[in-house]
Amino acid sequence: MNIMMRFLLVLCLFGTSAQAEILDVQPEDRVVGDEKAPVTIIEYASLSCSHCADFHTDIFPKVDEQYIQAGKVRFIMRSFPTNPPALTGSKLLMCVPKEQYYTFAKVLFSTQSKWAMSLDHEANLKKIALVGGVSEADFDKCMKDKALEERVLNVRRDAESLNIQSTPTFYINGQSTRGVESFEKFSKQIDEALVKSPK
């Protein structure tokens, strides 16, 4: 094996290792489900993405009921903001208590047209946050937090190394799938992962 081939092999192995590390559970991840569940699903979602909203409105509740609550799946949603409204919403999610993360995500997806598509998305997002129990002072502090914004953007940068091109993109035990047409198709993929899982 010549030097160039060895160099390319090292690069490939490094890339695979780096990608595997990204798909490990991270300290800032908001995890729902049993940490010992045999299947881990990581979703990269944009809060302004209509297909992401459809998933969380129509499909996720069934995934939660049949797989997460049954201890078969642990689920992680990571922000992949595709525009300023999605970035603003992602910052808000990181500011609410961890146990309220998915409750707020559900609300933001279900009210997406009222804030993400508006001319003043931050003002409309603030109204929703206040109703949800976030104080005006905490909201304003959250929006001004540049370090938090950088953390959100770092998650997106890491995701870009996975060649994510659209949202939602899912990784089911490390295997990628883009978009979800129905619960039936998604559950089939989960069931296949359960069969293959060594746990």
PyMOL CGO cylinders between C-alpha atoms (Angstrom):
from pymol import cmd
from pymol.cgo import CYLINDER

trace = [
    CYLINDER, 0.00, 0.00, 0.00, 1.55, 3.32, -1.04, 0.3, 1, 1, 1, 1, 1, 1,
    CYLINDER, 1.55, 3.32, -1.04, 1.71, 6.41, 1.17, 0.3, 1, 1, 1, 1, 1, 1,
    CYLINDER, 1.71, 6.41, 1.17, -1.21, 8.16, -0.54, 0.3, 1, 1, 1, 1, 1, 1,
    CYLINDER, -1.21, 8.16, -0.54, -3.51, 5.17, -0.07, 0.3, 1, 1, 1, 1, 1, 1,
    CYLINDER, -3.51, 5.17, -0.07, -2.55, 4.94, 3.59, 0.3, 1, 1, 1, 1, 1, 1,
    CYLINDER, -2.55, 4.94, 3.59, -3.24, 8.64, 4.02, 0.3, 1, 1, 1, 1, 1, 1,
    CYLINDER, -3.24, 8.64, 4.02, -6.68, 8.31, 2.43, 0.3, 1, 1, 1, 1, 1, 1,
    CYLINDER, -6.68, 8.31, 2.43, -7.47, 5.31, 4.61, 0.3, 1, 1, 1, 1, 1, 1,
    CYLINDER, -7.47, 5.31, 4.61, -6.57, 7.26, 7.74, 0.3, 1, 1, 1, 1, 1, 1,
    CYLINDER, -6.57, 7.26, 7.74, -8.80, 10.13, 6.61, 0.3, 1, 1, 1, 1, 1, 1,
    CYLINDER, -8.80, 10.13, 6.61, -11.71, 7.76, 6.02, 0.3, 1, 1, 1, 1, 1, 1,
    CYLINDER, -11.71, 7.76, 6.02, -11.28, 6.13, 9.42, 0.3, 1, 1, 1, 1, 1, 1,
    CYLINDER, -11.28, 6.13, 9.42, -11.04, 9.53, 11.10, 0.3, 1, 1, 1, 1, 1, 1,
    CYLINDER, -11.04, 9.53, 11.10, -14.22, 10.68, 9.34, 0.3, 1, 1, 1, 1, 1, 1,
    CYLINDER, -14.22, 10.68, 9.34, -16.11, 7.58, 10.40, 0.3, 1, 1, 1, 1, 1, 1,
    CYLINDER, -16.11, 7.58, 10.40, -14.91, 7.98, 13.99, 0.3, 1, 1, 1, 1, 1, 1,
    CYLINDER, -14.91, 7.98, 13.99, -15.87, 11.67, 14.08, 0.3, 1, 1, 1, 1, 1, 1,
    CYLINDER, -15.87, 11.67, 14.08, -19.34, 10.93, 12.71, 0.3, 1, 1, 1, 1, 1, 1,
    CYLINDER, -19.34, 10.93, 12.71, -19.87, 8.15, 15.25, 0.3, 1, 1, 1, 1, 1, 1,
    CYLINDER, -19.87, 8.15, 15.25, -18.90, 10.56, 18.01, 0.3, 1, 1, 1, 1, 1, 1,
    CYLINDER, -18.90, 10.56, 18.01, -21.45, 13.12, 16.81, 0.3, 1, 1, 1, 1, 1, 1,
    CYLINDER, -21.45, 13.12, 16.81, -24.15, 10.46, 16.96, 0.3, 1, 1, 1, 1, 1, 1,
    CYLINDER, -24.15, 10.46, 16.96, -23.30, 9.59, 20.55, 0.3, 1, 1, 1, 1, 1, 1,
    CYLINDER, -23.30, 9.59, 20.55, -25.50, 11.14, 23.23, 0.3, 1, 1, 1, 1, 1, 1,
    CYLINDER, -25.50, 11.14, 23.23, -24.10, 14.59, 24.03, 0.3, 1, 1, 1, 1, 1, 1,
    CYLINDER, -24.10, 14.59, 24.03, -24.19, 16.40, 27.40, 0.3, 1, 1, 1, 1, 1, 1,
    CYLINDER, -24.19, 16.40, 27.40, -26.58, 19.05, 26.09, 0.3, 1, 1, 1, 1, 1, 1,
    CYLINDER, -26.58, 19.05, 26.09, -28.96, 16.59, 24.44, 0.3, 1, 1, 1, 1, 1, 1,
    CYLINDER, -28.96, 16.59, 24.44, -32.51, 16.53, 25.72, 0.3, 1, 1, 1, 1, 1, 1,
    CYLINDER, -32.51, 16.53, 25.72, -33.26, 12.83, 25.96, 0.3, 1, 1, 1, 1, 1, 1,
    CYLINDER, -33.26, 12.83, 25.96, -36.70, 11.30, 26.40, 0.3, 1, 1, 1, 1, 1, 1,
    CYLINDER, -36.70, 11.30, 26.40, -36.98, 7.60, 27.15, 0.3, 1, 1, 1, 1, 1, 1,
    CYLINDER, -36.98, 7.60, 27.15, -35.02, 4.91, 28.95, 0.3, 1, 1, 1, 1, 1, 1,
    CYLINDER, -35.02, 4.91, 28.95, -31.25, 5.40, 28.67, 0.3, 1, 1, 1, 1, 1, 1,
    CYLINDER, -31.25, 5.40, 28.67, -30.95, 1.60, 28.32, 0.3, 1, 1, 1, 1, 1, 1,
    CYLINDER, -30.95, 1.60, 28.32, -33.43, 1.41, 25.44, 0.3, 1, 1, 1, 1, 1, 1,
    CYLINDER, -33.43, 1.41, 25.44, -32.10, -0.78, 22.59, 0.3, 1, 1, 1, 1, 1, 1,
    CYLINDER, -32.10, -0.78, 22.59, -32.83, 1.84, 19.93, 0.3, 1, 1, 1, 1, 1, 1,
    CYLINDER, -32.83, 1.84, 19.93, -31.73, 5.46, 19.91, 0.3, 1, 1, 1, 1, 1, 1,
    CYLINDER, -31.73, 5.46, 19.91, -33.35, 7.88, 17.49, 0.3, 1, 1, 1, 1, 1, 1,
    CYLINDER, -33.35, 7.88, 17.49, -31.72, 11.24, 16.85, 0.3, 1, 1, 1, 1, 1, 1,
    CYLINDER, -31.72, 11.24, 16.85, -33.75, 13.76, 14.90, 0.3, 1, 1, 1, 1, 1, 1,
    CYLINDER, -33.75, 13.76, 14.90, -32.28, 16.87, 13.31, 0.3, 1, 1, 1, 1, 1, 1,
    CYLINDER, -32.28, 16.87, 13.31, -35.15, 19.32, 13.03, 0.3, 1, 1, 1, 1, 1, 1,
    CYLINDER, -35.15, 19.32, 13.03, -35.77, 22.94, 12.19, 0.3, 1, 1, 1, 1, 1, 1,
    CYLINDER, -35.77, 22.94, 12.19, -38.54, 24.61, 14.18, 0.3, 1, 1, 1, 1, 1, 1,
    CYLINDER, -38.54, 24.61, 14.18, -39.69, 26.43, 11.04, 0.3, 1, 1, 1, 1, 1, 1,
    CYLINDER, -39.69, 26.43, 11.04, -39.86, 23.23, 8.97, 0.3, 1, 1, 1, 1, 1, 1,
    CYLINDER, -39.86, 23.23, 8.97, -43.42, 22.19, 8.11, 0.3, 1, 1, 1, 1, 1, 1,
    CYLINDER, -43.42, 22.19, 8.11, -42.47, 18.52, 7.66, 0.3, 1, 1, 1, 1, 1, 1,
    CYLINDER, -42.47, 18.52, 7.66, -40.89, 18.55, 11.12, 0.3, 1, 1, 1, 1, 1, 1,
    CYLINDER, -40.89, 18.55, 11.12, -44.11, 20.01, 12.50, 0.3, 1, 1, 1, 1, 1, 1,
    CYLINDER, -44.11, 20.01, 12.50, -46.10, 17.28, 10.78, 0.3, 1, 1, 1, 1, 1, 1,
    CYLINDER, -46.10, 17.28, 10.78, -43.87, 14.62, 12.34, 0.3, 1, 1, 1, 1, 1, 1,
    CYLINDER, -43.87, 14.62, 12.34, -44.21, 16.01, 15.86, 0.3, 1, 1, 1, 1, 1, 1,
    CYLINDER, -44.21, 16.01, 15.86, -47.95, 16.54, 15.49, 0.3, 1, 1, 1, 1, 1, 1,
    CYLINDER, -47.95, 16.54, 15.49, -48.99, 13.32, 13.77, 0.3, 1, 1, 1, 1, 1, 1,
    CYLINDER, -48.99, 13.32, 13.77, -46.26, 10.70, 14.18, 0.3, 1, 1, 1, 1, 1, 1,
    CYLINDER, -46.26, 10.70, 14.18, -44.22, 11.41, 17.31, 0.3, 1, 1, 1, 1, 1, 1,
    CYLINDER, -44.22, 11.41, 17.31, -47.16, 10.85, 19.73, 0.3, 1, 1, 1, 1, 1, 1,
    CYLINDER, -47.16, 10.85, 19.73, -47.52, 7.30, 18.34, 0.3, 1, 1, 1, 1, 1, 1,
    CYLINDER, -47.52, 7.30, 18.34, -43.76, 6.70, 18.57, 0.3, 1, 1, 1, 1, 1, 1,
    CYLINDER, -43.76, 6.70, 18.57, -43.91, 7.92, 22.16, 0.3, 1, 1, 1, 1, 1, 1,
    CYLINDER, -43.91, 7.92, 22.16, -46.82, 5.67, 23.08, 0.3, 1, 1, 1, 1, 1, 1,
    CYLINDER, -46.82, 5.67, 23.08, -45.68, 2.49, 21.35, 0.3, 1, 1, 1, 1, 1, 1,
    CYLINDER, -45.68, 2.49, 21.35, -41.91, 2.66, 21.65, 0.3, 1, 1, 1, 1, 1, 1,
    CYLINDER, -41.91, 2.66, 21.65, -40.61, 5.31, 24.05, 0.3, 1, 1, 1, 1, 1, 1,
    CYLINDER, -40.61, 5.31, 24.05, -42.98, 4.59, 26.93, 0.3, 1, 1, 1, 1, 1, 1,
    CYLINDER, -42.98, 4.59, 26.93, -42.46, 0.87, 26.36, 0.3, 1, 1, 1, 1, 1, 1,
    CYLINDER, -42.46, 0.87, 26.36, -38.72, 1.27, 26.98, 0.3, 1, 1, 1, 1, 1, 1,
    CYLINDER, -38.72, 1.27, 26.98, -37.78, 0.31, 23.43, 0.3, 1, 1, 1, 1, 1, 1,
    CYLINDER, -37.78, 0.31, 23.43, -36.63, 3.72, 22.18, 0.3, 1, 1, 1, 1, 1, 1,
    CYLINDER, -36.63, 3.72, 22.18, -34.90, 6.77, 23.54, 0.3, 1, 1, 1, 1, 1, 1,
    CYLINDER, -34.90, 6.77, 23.54, -35.43, 9.88, 21.45, 0.3, 1, 1, 1, 1, 1, 1,
    CYLINDER, -35.43, 9.88, 21.45, -33.31, 12.99, 20.96, 0.3, 1, 1, 1, 1, 1, 1,
    CYLINDER, -33.31, 12.99, 20.96, -34.29, 16.04, 18.96, 0.3, 1, 1, 1, 1, 1, 1,
    CYLINDER, -34.29, 16.04, 18.96, -31.40, 18.28, 17.96, 0.3, 1, 1, 1, 1, 1, 1,
    CYLINDER, -31.40, 18.28, 17.96, -31.88, 21.70, 16.45, 0.3, 1, 1, 1, 1, 1, 1,
    CYLINDER, -31.88, 21.70, 16.45, -30.82, 22.26, 12.86, 0.3, 1, 1, 1, 1, 1, 1,
    CYLINDER, -30.82, 22.26, 12.86, -31.97, 25.86, 12.35, 0.3, 1, 1, 1, 1, 1, 1,
    CYLINDER, -31.97, 25.86, 12.35, -32.47, 26.70, 8.69, 0.3, 1, 1, 1, 1, 1, 1,
    CYLINDER, -32.47, 26.70, 8.69, -33.35, 30.38, 9.12, 0.3, 1, 1, 1, 1, 1, 1,
    CYLINDER, -33.35, 30.38, 9.12, -33.44, 33.16, 11.76, 0.3, 1, 1, 1, 1, 1, 1,
    CYLINDER, -33.44, 33.16, 11.76, -36.87, 32.20, 13.20, 0.3, 1, 1, 1, 1, 1, 1,
    CYLINDER, -36.87, 32.20, 13.20, -35.72, 28.60, 13.68, 0.3, 1, 1, 1, 1, 1, 1,
    CYLINDER, -35.72, 28.60, 13.68, -32.54, 29.80, 15.40, 0.3, 1, 1, 1, 1, 1, 1,
    CYLINDER, -32.54, 29.80, 15.40, -34.56, 32.02, 17.74, 0.3, 1, 1, 1, 1, 1, 1,
    CYLINDER, -34.56, 32.02, 17.74, -36.89, 29.14, 18.59, 0.3, 1, 1, 1, 1, 1, 1,
    CYLINDER, -36.89, 29.14, 18.59, -33.94, 26.82, 19.17, 0.3, 1, 1, 1, 1, 1, 1,
    CYLINDER, -33.94, 26.82, 19.17, -32.43, 29.25, 21.65, 0.3, 1, 1, 1, 1, 1, 1,
    CYLINDER, -32.43, 29.25, 21.65, -35.72, 29.38, 23.55, 0.3, 1, 1, 1, 1, 1, 1,
    CYLINDER, -35.72, 29.38, 23.55, -35.84, 25.58, 23.77, 0.3, 1, 1, 1, 1, 1, 1,
    CYLINDER, -35.84, 25.58, 23.77, -32.36, 25.54, 25.29, 0.3, 1, 1, 1, 1, 1, 1,
    CYLINDER, -32.36, 25.54, 25.29, -33.42, 28.10, 27.89, 0.3, 1, 1, 1, 1, 1, 1,
    CYLINDER, -33.42, 28.10, 27.89, -36.45, 26.29, 29.26, 0.3, 1, 1, 1, 1, 1, 1,
    CYLINDER, -36.45, 26.29, 29.26, -35.98, 23.58, 31.94, 0.3, 1, 1, 1, 1, 1, 1,
    CYLINDER, -35.98, 23.58, 31.94, -34.93, 20.24, 30.47, 0.3, 1, 1, 1, 1, 1, 1,
    CYLINDER, -34.93, 20.24, 30.47, -38.14, 18.56, 31.56, 0.3, 1, 1, 1, 1, 1, 1,
    CYLINDER, -38.14, 18.56, 31.56, -40.15, 21.14, 29.57, 0.3, 1, 1, 1, 1, 1, 1,
    CYLINDER, -40.15, 21.14, 29.57, -38.08, 20.89, 26.38, 0.3, 1, 1, 1, 1, 1, 1,
    CYLINDER, -38.08, 20.89, 26.38, -40.39, 18.56, 24.46, 0.3, 1, 1, 1, 1, 1, 1,
    CYLINDER, -40.39, 18.56, 24.46, -43.53, 20.26, 25.77, 0.3, 1, 1, 1, 1, 1, 1,
    CYLINDER, -43.53, 20.26, 25.77, -42.28, 23.57, 24.41, 0.3, 1, 1, 1, 1, 1, 1,
    CYLINDER, -42.28, 23.57, 24.41, -41.14, 21.93, 21.17, 0.3, 1, 1, 1, 1, 1, 1,
    CYLINDER, -41.14, 21.93, 21.17, -44.63, 20.52, 20.67, 0.3, 1, 1, 1, 1, 1, 1,
    CYLINDER, -44.63, 20.52, 20.67, -46.17, 23.95, 21.26, 0.3, 1, 1, 1, 1, 1, 1,
    CYLINDER, -46.17, 23.95, 21.26, -43.74, 25.68, 18.89, 0.3, 1, 1, 1, 1, 1, 1,
    CYLINDER, -43.74, 25.68, 18.89, -44.42, 23.15, 16.15, 0.3, 1, 1, 1, 1, 1, 1,
    CYLINDER, -44.42, 23.15, 16.15, -48.19, 23.35, 16.61, 0.3, 1, 1, 1, 1, 1, 1,
    CYLINDER, -48.19, 23.35, 16.61, -48.12, 27.17, 16.53, 0.3, 1, 1, 1, 1, 1, 1,
    CYLINDER, -48.12, 27.17, 16.53, -45.48, 27.38, 13.82, 0.3, 1, 1, 1, 1, 1, 1,
    CYLINDER, -45.48, 27.38, 13.82, -47.58, 29.46, 11.43, 0.3, 1, 1, 1, 1, 1, 1,
    CYLINDER, -47.58, 29.46, 11.43, -48.23, 32.07, 14.13, 0.3, 1, 1, 1, 1, 1, 1,
    CYLINDER, -48.23, 32.07, 14.13, -44.62, 32.86, 14.95, 0.3, 1, 1, 1, 1, 1, 1,
    CYLINDER, -44.62, 32.86, 14.95, -42.13, 31.30, 12.51, 0.3, 1, 1, 1, 1, 1, 1,
    CYLINDER, -42.13, 31.30, 12.51, -43.88, 32.74, 9.46, 0.3, 1, 1, 1, 1, 1, 1,
    CYLINDER, -43.88, 32.74, 9.46, -44.54, 36.17, 10.94, 0.3, 1, 1, 1, 1, 1, 1,
    CYLINDER, -44.54, 36.17, 10.94, -42.65, 39.39, 10.19, 0.3, 1, 1, 1, 1, 1, 1,
    CYLINDER, -42.65, 39.39, 10.19, -41.69, 39.81, 13.84, 0.3, 1, 1, 1, 1, 1, 1,
    CYLINDER, -41.69, 39.81, 13.84, -41.07, 36.21, 14.81, 0.3, 1, 1, 1, 1, 1, 1,
    CYLINDER, -41.07, 36.21, 14.81, -39.27, 37.06, 18.05, 0.3, 1, 1, 1, 1, 1, 1,
    CYLINDER, -39.27, 37.06, 18.05, -42.15, 39.17, 19.38, 0.3, 1, 1, 1, 1, 1, 1,
    CYLINDER, -42.15, 39.17, 19.38, -44.67, 36.44, 18.59, 0.3, 1, 1, 1, 1, 1, 1,
    CYLINDER, -44.67, 36.44, 18.59, -42.40, 33.78, 20.05, 0.3, 1, 1, 1, 1, 1, 1,
    CYLINDER, -42.40, 33.78, 20.05, -42.16, 35.87, 23.19, 0.3, 1, 1, 1, 1, 1, 1,
    CYLINDER, -42.16, 35.87, 23.19, -45.95, 35.83, 23.57, 0.3, 1, 1, 1, 1, 1, 1,
    CYLINDER, -45.95, 35.83, 23.57, -45.94, 32.04, 23.40, 0.3, 1, 1, 1, 1, 1, 1,
    CYLINDER, -45.94, 32.04, 23.40, -43.07, 31.81, 25.88, 0.3, 1, 1, 1, 1, 1, 1,
    CYLINDER, -43.07, 31.81, 25.88, -44.84, 34.06, 28.38, 0.3, 1, 1, 1, 1, 1, 1,
    CYLINDER, -44.84, 34.06, 28.38, -47.97, 31.92, 28.21, 0.3, 1, 1, 1, 1, 1, 1,
    CYLINDER, -47.97, 31.92, 28.21, -45.75, 28.89, 28.83, 0.3, 1, 1, 1, 1, 1, 1,
    CYLINDER, -45.75, 28.89, 28.83, -44.40, 30.38, 32.04, 0.3, 1, 1, 1, 1, 1, 1,
    CYLINDER, -44.40, 30.38, 32.04, -41.15, 31.95, 30.85, 0.3, 1, 1, 1, 1, 1, 1,
    CYLINDER, -41.15, 31.95, 30.85, -40.68, 35.38, 32.41, 0.3, 1, 1, 1, 1, 1, 1,
    CYLINDER, -40.68, 35.38, 32.41, -40.10, 38.40, 30.20, 0.3, 1, 1, 1, 1, 1, 1,
    CYLINDER, -40.10, 38.40, 30.20, -36.70, 38.95, 31.82, 0.3, 1, 1, 1, 1, 1, 1,
    CYLINDER, -36.70, 38.95, 31.82, -35.64, 35.34, 31.22, 0.3, 1, 1, 1, 1, 1, 1,
    CYLINDER, -35.64, 35.34, 31.22, -36.82, 35.46, 27.61, 0.3, 1, 1, 1, 1, 1, 1,
    CYLINDER, -36.82, 35.46, 27.61, -34.92, 38.68, 26.89, 0.3, 1, 1, 1, 1, 1, 1,
    CYLINDER, -34.92, 38.68, 26.89, -31.80, 37.29, 28.56, 0.3, 1, 1, 1, 1, 1, 1,
    CYLINDER, -31.80, 37.29, 28.56, -32.08, 34.13, 26.49, 0.3, 1, 1, 1, 1, 1, 1,
    CYLINDER, -32.08, 34.13, 26.49, -32.39, 36.02, 23.21, 0.3, 1, 1, 1, 1, 1, 1,
    CYLINDER, -32.39, 36.02, 23.21, -29.31, 38.15, 24.00, 0.3, 1, 1, 1, 1, 1, 1,
    CYLINDER, -29.31, 38.15, 24.00, -27.15, 35.17, 24.98, 0.3, 1, 1, 1, 1, 1, 1,
    CYLINDER, -27.15, 35.17, 24.98, -24.52, 34.98, 22.23, 0.3, 1, 1, 1, 1, 1, 1,
    CYLINDER, -24.52, 34.98, 22.23, -22.75, 32.02, 23.85, 0.3, 1, 1, 1, 1, 1, 1,
    CYLINDER, -22.75, 32.02, 23.85, -26.01, 30.07, 23.73, 0.3, 1, 1, 1, 1, 1, 1,
    CYLINDER, -26.01, 30.07, 23.73, -26.51, 31.01, 20.09, 0.3, 1, 1, 1, 1, 1, 1,
    CYLINDER, -26.51, 31.01, 20.09, -23.03, 29.73, 19.31, 0.3, 1, 1, 1, 1, 1, 1,
    CYLINDER, -23.03, 29.73, 19.31, -23.79, 26.43, 21.05, 0.3, 1, 1, 1, 1, 1, 1,
    CYLINDER, -23.79, 26.43, 21.05, -26.92, 25.99, 18.93, 0.3, 1, 1, 1, 1, 1, 1,
    CYLINDER, -26.92, 25.99, 18.93, -24.96, 26.78, 15.77, 0.3, 1, 1, 1, 1, 1, 1,
    CYLINDER, -24.96, 26.78, 15.77, -22.22, 24.35, 16.78, 0.3, 1, 1, 1, 1, 1, 1,
    CYLINDER, -22.22, 24.35, 16.78, -24.80, 21.54, 16.83, 0.3, 1, 1, 1, 1, 1, 1,
    CYLINDER, -24.80, 21.54, 16.83, -25.74, 22.51, 13.29, 0.3, 1, 1, 1, 1, 1, 1,
    CYLINDER, -25.74, 22.51, 13.29, -22.09, 22.62, 12.19, 0.3, 1, 1, 1, 1, 1, 1,
    CYLINDER, -22.09, 22.62, 12.19, -21.52, 19.14, 13.58, 0.3, 1, 1, 1, 1, 1, 1,
    CYLINDER, -21.52, 19.14, 13.58, -24.63, 17.96, 11.74, 0.3, 1, 1, 1, 1, 1, 1,
    CYLINDER, -24.63, 17.96, 11.74, -23.34, 19.41, 8.48, 0.3, 1, 1, 1, 1, 1, 1,
    CYLINDER, -23.34, 19.41, 8.48, -20.39, 17.04, 8.71, 0.3, 1, 1, 1, 1, 1, 1,
    CYLINDER, -20.39, 17.04, 8.71, -22.97, 14.25, 8.46, 0.3, 1, 1, 1, 1, 1, 1,
    CYLINDER, -22.97, 14.25, 8.46, -24.03, 15.74, 5.11, 0.3, 1, 1, 1, 1, 1, 1,
    CYLINDER, -24.03, 15.74, 5.11, -27.52, 16.57, 6.31, 0.3, 1, 1, 1, 1, 1, 1,
    CYLINDER, -27.52, 16.57, 6.31, -29.31, 18.35, 3.48, 0.3, 1, 1, 1, 1, 1, 1,
    CYLINDER, -29.31, 18.35, 3.48, -32.87, 18.64, 4.72, 0.3, 1, 1, 1, 1, 1, 1,
    CYLINDER, -32.87, 18.64, 4.72, -35.07, 18.40, 7.78, 0.3, 1, 1, 1, 1, 1, 1,
    CYLINDER, -35.07, 18.40, 7.78, -36.22, 16.30, 9.37, 0.3, 1, 1, 1, 1, 1, 1,
    CYLINDER, -36.22, 16.30, 9.37, -33.34, 13.85, 9.14, 0.3, 1, 1, 1, 1, 1, 1,
    CYLINDER, -33.34, 13.85, 9.14, -33.32, 10.90, 11.52, 0.3, 1, 1, 1, 1, 1, 1,
    CYLINDER, -33.32, 10.90, 11.52, -30.62, 8.53, 12.70, 0.3, 1, 1, 1, 1, 1, 1,
    CYLINDER, -30.62, 8.53, 12.70, -32.01, 5.25, 13.97, 0.3, 1, 1, 1, 1, 1, 1,
    CYLINDER, -32.01, 5.25, 13.97, -29.16, 3.49, 15.76, 0.3, 1, 1, 1, 1, 1, 1,
    CYLINDER, -29.16, 3.49, 15.76, -26.80, 5.40, 13.48, 0.3, 1, 1, 1, 1, 1, 1,
    CYLINDER, -26.80, 5.40, 13.48, -28.63, 4.67, 10.23, 0.3, 1, 1, 1, 1, 1, 1,
    CYLINDER, -28.63, 4.67, 10.23, -29.89, 7.79, 8.48, 0.3, 1, 1, 1, 1, 1, 1,
    CYLINDER, -29.89, 7.79, 8.48, -33.31, 8.31, 6.98, 0.3, 1, 1, 1, 1, 1, 1,
    CYLINDER, -33.31, 8.31, 6.98, -34.69, 11.54, 5.56, 0.3, 1, 1, 1, 1, 1, 1,
    CYLINDER, -34.69, 11.54, 5.56, -38.24, 12.60, 6.06, 0.3, 1, 1, 1, 1, 1, 1,
    CYLINDER, -38.24, 12.60, 6.06, -41.10, 10.50, 7.33, 0.3, 1, 1, 1, 1, 1, 1,
    CYLINDER, -41.10, 10.50, 7.33, -44.17, 9.82, 5.23, 0.3, 1, 1, 1, 1, 1, 1,
    CYLINDER, -44.17, 9.82, 5.23, -46.17, 7.85, 7.77, 0.3, 1, 1, 1, 1, 1, 1,
    CYLINDER, -46.17, 7.85, 7.77, -46.03, 6.22, 11.17, 0.3, 1, 1, 1, 1, 1, 1,
    CYLINDER, -46.03, 6.22, 11.17, -46.30, 2.81, 9.50, 0.3, 1, 1, 1, 1, 1, 1,
    CYLINDER, -46.30, 2.81, 9.50, -43.09, 3.31, 7.51, 0.3, 1, 1, 1, 1, 1, 1,
    CYLINDER, -43.09, 3.31, 7.51, -41.26, 4.84, 10.45, 0.3, 1, 1, 1, 1, 1, 1,
    CYLINDER, -41.26, 4.84, 10.45, -42.31, 2.06, 12.81, 0.3, 1, 1, 1, 1, 1, 1,
    CYLINDER, -42.31, 2.06, 12.81, -41.09, -0.51, 10.29, 0.3, 1, 1, 1, 1, 1, 1,
    CYLINDER, -41.09, -0.51, 10.29, -37.63, 1.07, 10.43, 0.3, 1, 1, 1, 1, 1, 1,
    CYLINDER, -37.63, 1.07, 10.43, -37.73, 1.08, 14.23, 0.3, 1, 1, 1, 1, 1, 1,
    CYLINDER, -37.73, 1.08, 14.23, -38.78, -2.57, 14.30, 0.3, 1, 1, 1, 1, 1, 1,
    CYLINDER, -38.78, -2.57, 14.30, -35.90, -3.49, 11.98, 0.3, 1, 1, 1, 1, 1, 1,
    CYLINDER, -35.90, -3.49, 11.98, -33.48, -1.69, 14.31, 0.3, 1, 1, 1, 1, 1, 1,
    CYLINDER, -33.48, -1.69, 14.31, -34.94, -3.53, 17.30, 0.3, 1, 1, 1, 1, 1, 1,
    CYLINDER, -34.94, -3.53, 17.30, -34.34, -6.89, 15.60, 0.3, 1, 1, 1, 1, 1, 1,
    CYLINDER, -34.34, -6.89, 15.60, -30.73, -5.97, 14.81, 0.3, 1, 1, 1, 1, 1, 1,
    CYLINDER, -30.73, -5.97, 14.81, -30.00, -4.47, 18.22, 0.3, 1, 1, 1, 1, 1, 1,
    CYLINDER, -30.00, -4.47, 18.22, -27.65, -6.52, 20.42, 0.3, 1, 1, 1, 1, 1, 1,
    CYLINDER, -27.65, -6.52, 20.42, -29.29, -5.17, 23.58, 0.3, 1, 1, 1, 1, 1, 1,
]
cmd.load_cgo(trace, "trace")
